[in-house]
Amino acid sequence: MKNHLSKLIRPEVMEFKPYSPGLSIDEIRQKYKLDNVIKMASNENPLGTSPVVQEVIQKNASLAFRYPAAGNPDLCKAIGQYLNIDHQRIVCGNGSDEIIDLLIRVTAVPGRDNIVAFKPCFSIYKLQSRLCGVEFRQHALNNDFTFDWEGLYSLIDENTRIVFLTNPDNPSGHAVPSTELGRIAEKLPDSCILIIDEAYIDFASPVEEYSSLAPAIKSENIVVLRTFSKMFALAGMRLGYGIMPHFLADYLKRIRLPFSVNILAEKAGIAALNDQTFMNTTFELIANERQLLSIELEKIGCQVYPSQANFIMFKPPSNAWDIFEKLLSQGIIIRPLKSYGLPDHLRVSIGTVKENKTLIKSLKAILDEK
Ligand SMILES: Cc1ncc(COP(=O)(O)O)c(C=O)c1O
């Protein structure tokens, strides 16, 4: 390491590597000389951008030269109406990633405070904590990927500012009823908030049983995170939000960069919230195909974990990395879970009927070769 760099760059930053989302469709196409590539790795909506939303984006393209309204008041009001909650509790961000980052920076003091989560968990919780110089504590999930509450609770002390939970969980798809999470929130010390990341809640059924929205709006220490990247098919637009107590929303609004949600994302988000037909079609597709794909994966010898999300985690009967690479060479991108500390497991996003059939056919052929 050059001496001047170690003086210039913060020690926390020195250890960072660029976020690795895996190879893109174009890279796989070129590498393996393929015409068709299927991406089932990032839990995007397999139906693509809703035609209704596309039309709104096109119609508003001429507004791109304007700054958006600071604080995205129209979008916050539309979300408030959609969820039937006070819009002052809502903070929008450039993906829910941004809200995660803001919540850490607003609450945790570098070098003193800590943040608690299960292991494995969504990587951004840990990365942004480390970037802030805040200790990140993790307790292992149970072997079946259910939540070990006692273990988690044992990590919490007077310097714990945030407990992160993901419901339904990523990468397992496991979900717990919101009553369980409400009990955890009640047991937390006064100076600690519970952040419940509901990125995949729109795929859980019945959603009222799993969503923590109702307990969150009655409490002063629960934050719920939502995203437009999954059900609403807007991952590339970068749009997410948090529902939180008024005092917390007030502080996040003070520190957030004023224009992080762009003007087209705002328009697209409002249109997506009104596109009930697209939501219904997506829900039905995911629910049906999740069940069919689980059955088919089991039939070919995979251990499948129950999922309430738009993806399935499974353990194949032979080397997971080999299978991932063979699928890649055939133009099917799924998610190896090595980086989650689960080298024997794979995660696949639910695709269209055709994509799921192609995946099973290829997977079966690969396993039959062995
Ligand atoms: C659990 C979880 N939270 C948050 C996100 C990020 O969502 P966004 O695209 O809104 O930043 C993801 C994305 O995959 C996720 O899996």
The ligand as a Tripos MOL2 file, in Angstrom:
@<TRIPOS>MOLECULE
LIG
   16    16     1     0     0
SMALL
NO_CHARGES

@<TRIPOS>ATOM
      1 C1        -33.7460   -7.6170    1.3860 C.3       1 LIG1
      2 C2        -33.5280   -6.5180    0.4070 C.ar      1 LIG1
      3 N1        -33.6260   -5.2570    0.8270 N.ar      1 LIG1
      4 C3        -33.4300   -4.2240   -0.0060 C.ar      1 LIG1
      5 C4        -33.1060   -4.4410   -1.3340 C.ar      1 LIG1
      6 C5        -32.7720   -3.2580   -2.1860 C.3       1 LIG1
      7 O1        -33.8420   -2.7380   -2.8240 O.3       1 LIG1
      8 P1        -33.6750   -1.4330   -3.7180 P.3       1 LIG1
      9 O2        -33.5780   -1.9040   -5.1110 O.co2     1 LIG1
     10 O3        -34.9420   -0.6760   -3.4320 O.co2     1 LIG1
     11 O4        -32.4720   -0.6720   -3.2620 O.co2     1 LIG1
     12 C6        -32.9850   -5.7350   -1.8160 C.ar      1 LIG1
     13 C7        -32.6270   -5.9490   -3.2240 C.2       1 LIG1
     14 O5        -32.4380   -7.0120   -3.7240 O.2       1 LIG1
     15 C8        -33.1950   -6.8020   -0.9180 C.ar      1 LIG1
     16 O6        -33.0600   -8.0630   -1.3100 O.3       1 LIG1
@<TRIPOS>BOND
     1     1     2 1
     2     2     3 ar
     3     2    15 ar
     4     3     4 ar
     5     4     5 ar
     6     5     6 1
     7     5    12 ar
     8     6     7 1
     9     7     8 1
    10     8     9 2
    11     8    10 1
    12     8    11 1
    13    12    13 1
    14    12    15 ar
    15    13    14 2
    16    15    16 1
@<TRIPOS>SUBSTRUCTURE
     1 LIG1         1 GROUP 0 **** ****
